[in-house]
Structures are given as C-alpha cells and as structure tokens.
Amino acid sequence: MIPRFLTVLITILLLAPFPAGAIETEPPPEHGMTFGQAVILGIVEGVTEYTPVSSTGHLILVQRAMGIGQTEEEKLAADAYSIVIQAGAILAVLTLYFPYVRRMLFGLFGRDDFGLRLLIHIAIAFTPAAVIGLLFHGPIRHYLFGLQPIVFAWFVGGLAILLVSWWRRNKPPMEGLGIEDMTWKMALVIGFMQCIAMWPGTSRSLVTILGGVLVGMNLPSAVIFSFLLGVITLTAATAYDALNHGALMMEAYGALNIATGFIMATLSAILAVKWLVTYLKRHGLWIFGWYRIALALVVAVLMARGILTDTL
C-alpha cells in the first residue's frame, strides 16, 4: 500500500496547473547561479548523497528546474558542480565514521587487523568502478546525464527496493553478517554493483546497500560499508571533475557559490546520515522505493507537459 503522504504528493503534482517555465529562475548575468541556488543545491546534495534516491539525479532535476545548464558548456559546468560539492558529503562521513577511518589508518601500519581487512575490502570494491569509469566516462556523461534516463533509473530502482524489501519482509534488519565478517568476494560483488550507479538516478548508496544485503550482510553493516566505500569513490570522482572542469566551473559559478554548496552539503549530510542509519534500523528501505517511483512518475508527467525540459 502506498503511504498516504506519497499519494498526496503525487496527486498535487500531477493535477496542479503549472504554467510552462514556472519552475525556472533567471540567474544574474554575471554568474550562472545565485547564492540562494547554491544553498539549495548544497542541501539537496547533502540530503540525497547517502540516501538511496540518487544525489546526481536530484541535483540535475533541481538544476534544470532552476534554469541552470541551458547550453552545452553550462551543462558541463553544472554537472561538474554536482560532482564537486560531493566533497561536503565526504567530509560528513569522515566526521561521523572517524573511528572506522582511524582503524583503517592503524591497519595500514600493521596496528589493527580489522582495519586492514576493511581497507582491503574497500579497495577491492572500489576497483571495478575506477576501471569502468575511466574507460566509459565520456559516453556515460554524454548519454546518461539527462532527465529521461534519470526518470527511468528512479522508477526501476524503486521497484528493486520494493522487491528486496518484500524478499526480506520477515527478516529483521540486524539479521545477517556484520562488517567484520566480510570476505573479499563479497566486497567484489558490491564493487560491481556500484558500477550500475554510474547511471544517474540509480543511486550509488542504493546499489551498494542492496549489494551488501544480497551477499548476506545485515542492513546496518551494509549501510556502513556503503558509506565508507563512498568516501573513496566520491573522492575520486570529485578530484577527476575538479581537475578536468574546475576552471570552467569556477568561471561559471564563482568561488563563493562553490564554497556555499560545499558547506551546505556538509551540514545537511551530517543530519541526513544520522537520520538514515536510525531509520533503517527500525523500518528498512521500502519507503525509498515508493518515493522513487512517485518522483519518477511526477517528473515524467512534468516533462510530458513541457514544464520540465532537458533540451539545451
């Protein structure tokens, strides 16, 4: 049964008589983004980066709704901005899960066996995405960074969550292996699952959490491993885009807007991660499945009515 608040959301957004272009905002001529827009994008990044709803998909949606990224060059800068402000979410996880980070550092110097195993497993899980990302970065950015493929990924990902939640309906979240019981084979499976998230709208957190659950981990441990793996993966993606498109992004948006997005992403990610871990221990993933399906349907209708467009 669809939760009542999602039913209300779908009804309002599908029936509301939005005029074409009502969502768009006109940026000032000297920059492609206002300070207020940077605040909104930072909050959206922080809230969605570690929740299984796709931060990149949400950022692209909000950017298009605000009129950001209307030309090919602006779109490239906007996509890079979405990736780079992920550094704020990375900092949030490093802050909240520093005990794990410290143990991995100790393990690197032979002072913590668990920390060393965890570091090796994260490295193994990171490798598939690193290789595939370098080989296919161009085609992925060209063909998949658009609203239509994102809507499809939201919908399919929502169905996947509901199917896994149904499969686990009689199993408590704490049932399964802990992060200390992981094997390198489990880490490798999660790593290949993470490659699916190169399709915006899929959600890196979603596929890695589901990957952990499917290989036998309990839900809280799968979440922790997903977050720690994200630190490495997102750092690599952030560094890659900063090096390749940093000058273009800085020219388009300015240092203040980039710093604002980073700060807001950090603060909102700290709150979101704390809430998510507590929520998943009690309720599981199913609510995010309904949310993704509802959002996909709403955005599809808005695009069909010409209110949202993905044309340059």
Contacts in CASP RR format, 6 or more apart in sequence:
PFRMAT RR
TARGET T0000
AUTHOR 0000-0000-0000
METHOD contacts of the structure
MODEL  1
MIPRFLTVLITILLLAPFPAGAIETEPPPEHGMTFGQAVILGIVEGVTEY
TPVSSTGHLILVQRAMGIGQTEEEKLAADAYSIVIQAGAILAVLTLYFPY
VRRMLFGLFGRDDFGLRLLIHIAIAFTPAAVIGLLFHGPIRHYLFGLQPI
VFAWFVGGLAILLVSWWRRNKPPMEGLGIEDMTWKMALVIGFMQCIAMWP
GTSRSLVTILGGVLVGMNLPSAVIFSFLLGVITLTAATAYDALNHGALMM
EAYGALNIATGFIMATLSAILAVKWLVTYLKRHGLWIFGWYRIALALVVA
VLMARGILTDTL
2 290 0 8 1.000
2 294 0 8 1.000
3 287 0 8 1.000
3 290 0 8 1.000
6 290 0 8 1.000
6 291 0 8 1.000
6 294 0 8 1.000
9 294 0 8 1.000
9 298 0 8 1.000
10 294 0 8 1.000
10 297 0 8 1.000
10 298 0 8 1.000
13 298 0 8 1.000
13 301 0 8 1.000
13 302 0 8 1.000
14 297 0 8 1.000
14 298 0 8 1.000
14 301 0 8 1.000
18 302 0 8 1.000
18 305 0 8 1.000
18 307 0 8 1.000
19 307 0 8 1.000
20 305 0 8 1.000
20 306 0 8 1.000
20 307 0 8 1.000
21 307 0 8 1.000
22 307 0 8 1.000
23 65 0 8 1.000
23 66 0 8 1.000
23 307 0 8 1.000
23 308 0 8 1.000
24 65 0 8 1.000
24 66 0 8 1.000
24 67 0 8 1.000
25 34 0 8 1.000
25 37 0 8 1.000
25 66 0 8 1.000
25 67 0 8 1.000
26 67 0 8 1.000
27 33 0 8 1.000
27 34 0 8 1.000
27 37 0 8 1.000
27 66 0 8 1.000
27 67 0 8 1.000
27 68 0 8 1.000
28 34 0 8 1.000
31 252 0 8 1.000
31 253 0 8 1.000
31 254 0 8 1.000
31 257 0 8 1.000
32 68 0 8 1.000
32 74 0 8 1.000
32 252 0 8 1.000
32 253 0 8 1.000
33 41 0 8 1.000
33 68 0 8 1.000
33 81 0 8 1.000
33 252 0 8 1.000
33 253 0 8 1.000
33 257 0 8 1.000
34 257 0 8 1.000
35 256 0 8 1.000
35 257 0 8 1.000
35 260 0 8 1.000
36 260 0 8 1.000
37 66 0 8 1.000
37 68 0 8 1.000
37 257 0 8 1.000
38 253 0 8 1.000
38 256 0 8 1.000
38 257 0 8 1.000
38 258 0 8 1.000
38 260 0 8 1.000
38 261 0 8 1.000
38 264 0 8 1.000
39 260 0 8 1.000
39 261 0 8 1.000
39 264 0 8 1.000
40 62 0 8 1.000
40 66 0 8 1.000
41 59 0 8 1.000
41 62 0 8 1.000
41 63 0 8 1.000
41 81 0 8 1.000
41 82 0 8 1.000
41 85 0 8 1.000
41 261 0 8 1.000
41 264 0 8 1.000
42 85 0 8 1.000
42 260 0 8 1.000
42 261 0 8 1.000
42 262 0 8 1.000
42 264 0 8 1.000
42 265 0 8 1.000
42 268 0 8 1.000
43 264 0 8 1.000
43 265 0 8 1.000
43 268 0 8 1.000
44 55 0 8 1.000
44 58 0 8 1.000
44 59 0 8 1.000
44 62 0 8 1.000
45 55 0 8 1.000
45 58 0 8 1.000
45 59 0 8 1.000
45 82 0 8 1.000
45 85 0 8 1.000
45 86 0 8 1.000
45 88 0 8 1.000
45 89 0 8 1.000
45 261 0 8 1.000
45 264 0 8 1.000
45 265 0 8 1.000
45 268 0 8 1.000
45 269 0 8 1.000
46 55 0 8 1.000
46 88 0 8 1.000
46 89 0 8 1.000
46 92 0 8 1.000
46 264 0 8 1.000
46 265 0 8 1.000
46 266 0 8 1.000
46 268 0 8 1.000
46 269 0 8 1.000
46 272 0 8 1.000
47 268 0 8 1.000
47 269 0 8 1.000
47 271 0 8 1.000
47 272 0 8 1.000
48 54 0 8 1.000
48 55 0 8 1.000
48 57 0 8 1.000
48 58 0 8 1.000
48 59 0 8 1.000
48 272 0 8 1.000
49 55 0 8 1.000
49 86 0 8 1.000
49 89 0 8 1.000
49 205 0 8 1.000
49 234 0 8 1.000
49 265 0 8 1.000
49 269 0 8 1.000
49 272 0 8 1.000
50 89 0 8 1.000
50 93 0 8 1.000
50 205 0 8 1.000
50 226 0 8 1.000
50 227 0 8 1.000
50 269 0 8 1.000
50 272 0 8 1.000
50 273 0 8 1.000
50 276 0 8 1.000
51 203 0 8 1.000
51 205 0 8 1.000
51 272 0 8 1.000
51 276 0 8 1.000
51 288 0 8 1.000
52 161 0 8 1.000
52 203 0 8 1.000
52 205 0 8 1.000
52 206 0 8 1.000
52 209 0 8 1.000
52 285 0 8 1.000
52 288 0 8 1.000
52 289 0 8 1.000
52 292 0 8 1.000
53 154 0 8 1.000
53 203 0 8 1.000
53 206 0 8 1.000
53 288 0 8 1.000
53 291 0 8 1.000
53 292 0 8 1.000
53 295 0 8 1.000
54 150 0 8 1.000
54 153 0 8 1.000
54 154 0 8 1.000
54 197 0 8 1.000
54 200 0 8 1.000
54 201 0 8 1.000
54 202 0 8 1.000
54 203 0 8 1.000
54 206 0 8 1.000
55 82 0 8 1.000
55 86 0 8 1.000
55 89 0 8 1.000
55 203 0 8 1.000
56 82 0 8 1.000
56 83 0 8 1.000
56 145 0 8 1.000
56 150 0 8 1.000
56 200 0 8 1.000
56 201 0 8 1.000
57 150 0 8 1.000
57 154 0 8 1.000
57 200 0 8 1.000
57 201 0 8 1.000
59 82 0 8 1.000
60 78 0 8 1.000
60 79 0 8 1.000
60 82 0 8 1.000
60 145 0 8 1.000
60 146 0 8 1.000
60 147 0 8 1.000
60 150 0 8 1.000
60 200 0 8 1.000
61 147 0 8 1.000
61 150 0 8 1.000
61 299 0 8 1.000
61 308 0 8 1.000
63 69 0 8 1.000
63 78 0 8 1.000
63 82 0 8 1.000
64 147 0 8 1.000
64 308 0 8 1.000
64 309 0 8 1.000
64 310 0 8 1.000
65 308 0 8 1.000
68 74 0 8 1.000
68 78 0 8 1.000
69 75 0 8 1.000
69 77 0 8 1.000
69 78 0 8 1.000
69 312 0 8 1.000
70 312 0 8 1.000
71 312 0 8 1.000
72 312 0 8 1.000
73 248 0 8 1.000
73 252 0 8 1.000
74 252 0 8 1.000
75 145 0 8 1.000
75 312 0 8 1.000
76 245 0 8 1.000
76 248 0 8 1.000
77 245 0 8 1.000
77 248 0 8 1.000
77 249 0 8 1.000
77 251 0 8 1.000
77 252 0 8 1.000
77 253 0 8 1.000
78 252 0 8 1.000
79 141 0 8 1.000
79 145 0 8 1.000
79 241 0 8 1.000
80 241 0 8 1.000
80 242 0 8 1.000
80 244 0 8 1.000
80 245 0 8 1.000
80 246 0 8 1.000
80 248 0 8 1.000
80 249 0 8 1.000
81 249 0 8 1.000
81 252 0 8 1.000
81 253 0 8 1.000
81 258 0 8 1.000
83 237 0 8 1.000
83 238 0 8 1.000
83 240 0 8 1.000
83 241 0 8 1.000
84 238 0 8 1.000
84 241 0 8 1.000
84 242 0 8 1.000
84 246 0 8 1.000
84 249 0 8 1.000
84 258 0 8 1.000
84 262 0 8 1.000
85 258 0 8 1.000
85 261 0 8 1.000
85 262 0 8 1.000
85 265 0 8 1.000
86 234 0 8 1.000
86 237 0 8 1.000
86 238 0 8 1.000
86 265 0 8 1.000
87 234 0 8 1.000
87 235 0 8 1.000
87 238 0 8 1.000
87 262 0 8 1.000
87 265 0 8 1.000
88 261 0 8 1.000
88 262 0 8 1.000
88 263 0 8 1.000
88 265 0 8 1.000
88 266 0 8 1.000
88 269 0 8 1.000
89 234 0 8 1.000
89 265 0 8 1.000
89 266 0 8 1.000
89 269 0 8 1.000
90 230 0 8 1.000
90 231 0 8 1.000
90 234 0 8 1.000
90 235 0 8 1.000
90 238 0 8 1.000
91 266 0 8 1.000
91 269 0 8 1.000
92 265 0 8 1.000
92 266 0 8 1.000
92 267 0 8 1.000
92 269 0 8 1.000
92 270 0 8 1.000
92 273 0 8 1.000
93 227 0 8 1.000
93 228 0 8 1.000
93 230 0 8 1.000
93 231 0 8 1.000
93 269 0 8 1.000
93 273 0 8 1.000
94 101 0 8 1.000
94 231 0 8 1.000
95 270 0 8 1.000
96 270 0 8 1.000
96 273 0 8 1.000
96 274 0 8 1.000
97 224 0 8 1.000
97 227 0 8 1.000
97 228 0 8 1.000
100 115 0 8 1.000
100 118 0 8 1.000
100 224 0 8 1.000
100 228 0 8 1.000
101 228 0 8 1.000
101 231 0 8 1.000
103 112 0 8 1.000
103 114 0 8 1.000
103 115 0 8 1.000
103 118 0 8 1.000
104 112 0 8 1.000
104 115 0 8 1.000
104 116 0 8 1.000
104 118 0 8 1.000
104 119 0 8 1.000
104 122 0 8 1.000
106 112 0 8 1.000
106 115 0 8 1.000
107 113 0 8 1.000
107 115 0 8 1.000
107 116 0 8 1.000
107 119 0 8 1.000
108 116 0 8 1.000
108 119 0 8 1.000
110 116 0 8 1.000
114 180 0 8 1.000
117 182 0 8 1.000
118 179 0 8 1.000
118 182 0 8 1.000
118 228 0 8 1.000
120 184 0 8 1.000
120 187 0 8 1.000
121 182 0 8 1.000
121 184 0 8 1.000
121 186 0 8 1.000
121 187 0 8 1.000
121 225 0 8 1.000
122 187 0 8 1.000
122 225 0 8 1.000
122 228 0 8 1.000
122 229 0 8 1.000
122 232 0 8 1.000
123 232 0 8 1.000
124 184 0 8 1.000
124 187 0 8 1.000
124 188 0 8 1.000
124 191 0 8 1.000
125 187 0 8 1.000
125 188 0 8 1.000
125 190 0 8 1.000
125 191 0 8 1.000
125 194 0 8 1.000
125 208 0 8 1.000
125 225 0 8 1.000
125 229 0 8 1.000
126 191 0 8 1.000
126 194 0 8 1.000
126 229 0 8 1.000
126 232 0 8 1.000
126 233 0 8 1.000
126 236 0 8 1.000
127 191 0 8 1.000
128 188 0 8 1.000
128 191 0 8 1.000
128 192 0 8 1.000
128 194 0 8 1.000
128 195 0 8 1.000
129 191 0 8 1.000
129 194 0 8 1.000
129 195 0 8 1.000
129 197 0 8 1.000
129 198 0 8 1.000
129 233 0 8 1.000
130 236 0 8 1.000
132 195 0 8 1.000
132 198 0 8 1.000
133 140 0 8 1.000
133 195 0 8 1.000
133 198 0 8 1.000
136 198 0 8 1.000
137 240 0 8 1.000
140 198 0 8 1.000
140 199 0 8 1.000
143 149 0 8 1.000
144 198 0 8 1.000
144 199 0 8 1.000
144 200 0 8 1.000
145 200 0 8 1.000
146 200 0 8 1.000
146 310 0 8 1.000
147 299 0 8 1.000
147 303 0 8 1.000
147 308 0 8 1.000
147 309 0 8 1.000
147 310 0 8 1.000
148 303 0 8 1.000
148 310 0 8 1.000
149 199 0 8 1.000
149 200 0 8 1.000
149 201 0 8 1.000
150 200 0 8 1.000
150 201 0 8 1.000
150 299 0 8 1.000
151 296 0 8 1.000
151 299 0 8 1.000
151 300 0 8 1.000
151 303 0 8 1.000
152 296 0 8 1.000
153 199 0 8 1.000
153 200 0 8 1.000
153 201 0 8 1.000
153 202 0 8 1.000
154 201 0 8 1.000
154 292 0 8 1.000
154 293 0 8 1.000
154 295 0 8 1.000
154 296 0 8 1.000
154 299 0 8 1.000
155 292 0 8 1.000
155 293 0 8 1.000
155 296 0 8 1.000
155 297 0 8 1.000
157 202 0 8 1.000
157 203 0 8 1.000
157 206 0 8 1.000
157 289 0 8 1.000
157 292 0 8 1.000
158 288 0 8 1.000
158 289 0 8 1.000
158 290 0 8 1.000
158 292 0 8 1.000
158 293 0 8 1.000
158 296 0 8 1.000
159 289 0 8 1.000
159 293 0 8 1.000
160 206 0 8 1.000
160 210 0 8 1.000
161 206 0 8 1.000
161 210 0 8 1.000
161 285 0 8 1.000
161 286 0 8 1.000
161 288 0 8 1.000
161 289 0 8 1.000
161 292 0 8 1.000
162 286 0 8 1.000
162 289 0 8 1.000
162 290 0 8 1.000
162 293 0 8 1.000
164 210 0 8 1.000
164 213 0 8 1.000
164 214 0 8 1.000
164 285 0 8 1.000
165 284 0 8 1.000
165 285 0 8 1.000
165 286 0 8 1.000
165 289 0 8 1.000
168 213 0 8 1.000
173 218 0 8 1.000
173 219 0 8 1.000
173 220 0 8 1.000
173 280 0 8 1.000
173 281 0 8 1.000
173 282 0 8 1.000
173 284 0 8 1.000
174 218 0 8 1.000
174 219 0 8 1.000
174 220 0 8 1.000
174 281 0 8 1.000
175 218 0 8 1.000
176 216 0 8 1.000
176 217 0 8 1.000
176 218 0 8 1.000
176 221 0 8 1.000
177 216 0 8 1.000
177 217 0 8 1.000
177 218 0 8 1.000
177 221 0 8 1.000
178 217 0 8 1.000
178 218 0 8 1.000
178 221 0 8 1.000
179 217 0 8 1.000
179 221 0 8 1.000
179 224 0 8 1.000
179 225 0 8 1.000
181 217 0 8 1.000
182 217 0 8 1.000
182 225 0 8 1.000
185 215 0 8 1.000
186 212 0 8 1.000
186 215 0 8 1.000
186 216 0 8 1.000
186 217 0 8 1.000
189 211 0 8 1.000
189 212 0 8 1.000
189 214 0 8 1.000
189 215 0 8 1.000
190 208 0 8 1.000
190 211 0 8 1.000
190 212 0 8 1.000
190 215 0 8 1.000
190 225 0 8 1.000
190 226 0 8 1.000
190 229 0 8 1.000
191 208 0 8 1.000
191 229 0 8 1.000
193 207 0 8 1.000
193 208 0 8 1.000
193 210 0 8 1.000
193 211 0 8 1.000
193 212 0 8 1.000
193 214 0 8 1.000
194 204 0 8 1.000
194 207 0 8 1.000
194 208 0 8 1.000
194 229 0 8 1.000
194 233 0 8 1.000
196 202 0 8 1.000
196 207 0 8 1.000
197 203 0 8 1.000
197 204 0 8 1.000
197 206 0 8 1.000
197 207 0 8 1.000
197 208 0 8 1.000
204 226 0 8 1.000
204 230 0 8 1.000
204 233 0 8 1.000
204 234 0 8 1.000
205 226 0 8 1.000
205 227 0 8 1.000
206 288 0 8 1.000
208 222 0 8 1.000
208 225 0 8 1.000
208 226 0 8 1.000
208 229 0 8 1.000
208 230 0 8 1.000
209 219 0 8 1.000
209 222 0 8 1.000
209 223 0 8 1.000
209 226 0 8 1.000
209 285 0 8 1.000
210 222 0 8 1.000
210 285 0 8 1.000
211 222 0 8 1.000
212 221 0 8 1.000
212 222 0 8 1.000
212 225 0 8 1.000
212 226 0 8 1.000
213 219 0 8 1.000
213 222 0 8 1.000
217 225 0 8 1.000
219 280 0 8 1.000
219 281 0 8 1.000
219 284 0 8 1.000
219 285 0 8 1.000
220 277 0 8 1.000
220 280 0 8 1.000
220 281 0 8 1.000
223 276 0 8 1.000
223 277 0 8 1.000
223 280 0 8 1.000
227 273 0 8 1.000
241 249 0 8 1.000
242 249 0 8 1.000
249 258 0 8 1.000
250 258 0 8 1.000
299 308 0 8 1.000
302 308 0 8 1.000
303 309 0 8 1.000
303 310 0 8 1.000
END
